[in-house]
């Protein structure tokens, strides 16, 4: 299940500008180039829909993230952003009215962030760094031809970060990671870890495996 609320420091608010419209951004994830992988924004319904349409156009309109809330954007921190080519066709949005302010909130994200989405690579969105290993295990176990015991979660997380199968994204208001598992490498790594005793297999459902 994709989380829809994240803790945010007011000083970390941004403005997104695209297609002649702007809105305040309370959470986003982007890679080291210009790729935008997740966006949470607040503004008028017209602005949110226009920005979303601008991002998904082919070719897309120019879009930028600017540090500071809409109307109070600060100088500096001016980052161009585009939807990554490999995510085209996977994007969706959820727009809801905010009951107190009368404004609107939109989540714009690639469905690779959804647990049930049928694709091997996935986008991991976690509310904290501590939540990430267990959430990664859940996503990976669904996509792996091998059963992955839940007690292996921390080992799988560390291994993925070391070998590049997990890539942290630059993010605000959320902890985001691109995950591109390789089934053959995973099989080899697990076999070696079990053979060396770093991981042990559970003998039955009531016994935990260990991460040595």
Secondary structure, 3 states (H helix, E strand, C coil): CCCCCCCCCHHHCEEEEECCEEEEEEEEEECCCCEEEEEEEEECHHHHHHHHHHHHCCCCCCEEEEECCCCCCCCCCCEECEECHHHCCCEEEEEEECCCCCCEEEEEEEHHHCCCCCCCCEEEEECCHHHHHHHHHHHHHHHCCCCCCHHHHHHHHHHHHHHCCEEECEEECCEEEEECCCHHHHHHHHHHHHHHCCECCCCCCCCCCCEC
